[in-house]
């Protein structure tokens, strides 16, 4: 008579429990907590944005999608608050539910390219300052336009 070991079942149970406990099952990547607002990762519905304090204003340029590949180019254009920026997170939500996040360096002229869809995507930009606060400064839909 063979005896079955409980070891593989216990290891599987511990791994699943650990993943659920640490929150590692999220597919959306890092989404900063915005005070007084819930995270809306995965939704195509834009939400409210916040205004940076006047002494911390920065400019983020979002170009139209590339008409051949639907890539989205995001550029940090600087501003008088550039020195106060500790991080910039760009998040694109595609209609298929995929959420792509990239970090944009806080250096004037820095850029990231994100693969969008050949449909309307949602783009959000979160700016964190050296005060410890994070602001969602852009949240809008970005349509795909064909040449014409």
Secondary structure, 3 states (H helix, E strand, C coil): CCCCCCHHHHHHHHHHHHHHHHCCCCCCCCCCCCCCCCCCCCCCCCCCCCCCCHHHCCEEEECCCCCCCCEEEEEEEECCCHHHEEEEEEEEECCCCCEEEEECCCCCCCEEEEECCCCCEEEEEEEEECCCCEEEEEEEEECCCCCC
